[in-house]
Amino acid sequence: MNKVELTKGQIIQRKGDLNSKVYLVQSGLLRSYSIDNKGREHIYMFAPENWIIGDSVSPQTPCDLFIDALQDSVVIQKKKEVVPVTDVQKLINRLEVLQKRIIRLMSASAIERYEHFLETYPDIVQRVPQKMIASYLGVTPEALSAAKRMRARE
């Protein structure tokens, strides 16, 4: 277990890294994402304070995701093999959020996905650019703007 201070924009994991870690965010905001063969970023998850973020591959397998700091942050870095019992519930909560997100991406409208984003991450909407929220939701920034306009009319 290791406390690490990060600066905004600092990349702490790159696709292909081995022995990737798990990070518990004490302060700040992190994100994990992939980059497709056209150079587009696809945000997998955000991790505000008290959330855990990491790649789900085993420590000996090259990881799939980049992880960086969206704000100056302080994290507790842990080896994947050592996950304390106190963090098990946080991991279960993270898996539940991700499972619901995948189901929503397969079946919900852009406005429904945005509303769920606001429920899940109520403090993030003011902390990240709209293009990152659109990436997370799997829509274009224009589709997100249209969904927000529709929501405002309701």
Long-range contacts (C-beta under 8 A, 24 or more apart in sequence): 1-76, 1-77, 1-78, 1-82, 2-76, 2-77, 2-78, 3-74, 3-75, 3-76, 3-77, 4-74, 4-75, 4-76, 4-77, 5-72, 5-73, 5-74, 6-30, 6-69, 6-72, 6-73, 6-74, 6-75, 7-69, 7-72, 8-69, 8-70, 8-71, 8-72, 9-68, 9-69, 10-68, 10-69, 11-66, 11-67, 11-68, 12-67, 12-68, 12-69, 12-75, 13-55, 13-63, 13-65, 13-66, 13-67, 14-63, 14-66, 15-62, 15-63, 15-64, 15-65, 15-66, 16-62, 16-63, 17-62, 17-63, 18-59, 18-60, 18-61, 18-62, 18-63, 19-59, 19-60, 19-79, 20-54, 20-55, 20-57, 20-59, 20-63, 20-80, 21-54, 21-77, 21-78, 21-79, 21-80, 22-52, 22-53, 22-54, 22-77, 22-78, 22-79, 22-80, 22-83, 23-47, 23-52, 23-53, 23-54, 23-67, 23-75, 23-76, 23-77, 23-78, 24-50, 24-51, 24-52, 24-75, 24-76, 24-78, 24-87, 24-90, 25-49, 25-50, 25-51, 25-52, 25-53, 25-73, 25-74, 25-75, 26-50, 26-73, 26-74, 26-75, 26-76, 27-73, 27-74, 28-69, 28-70, 28-71, 28-72, 28-73, 28-74, 28-75, 29-69, 29-70, 29-71, 29-73, 29-124, 29-127, 29-128, 30-67, 30-68, 30-69, 30-70, 30-73, 30-75, 31-67, 31-68, 31-70, 31-128, 31-132, 32-65, 32-66, 32-67, 33-65, 33-66, 33-68, 33-135, 34-64, 34-65, 34-66, 35-66, 41-135, 42-135, 42-138, 43-132, 43-135, 43-136, 45-94, 45-97, 45-98, 45-136, 46-70, 46-121, 46-124, 46-128, 46-136, 48-121, 48-123, 48-124, 48-127, 50-90, 51-90, 51-94, 52-87, 52-90, 52-91, 52-94, 54-80, 70-127, 70-128, 70-132, 71-127, 105-138, 109-147, 110-137, 110-139, 110-143, 110-144, 110-146, 110-147, 111-147, 111-150, 111-151, 113-137, 113-138, 113-139, 114-144, 114-147, 114-148, 114-151, 115-151
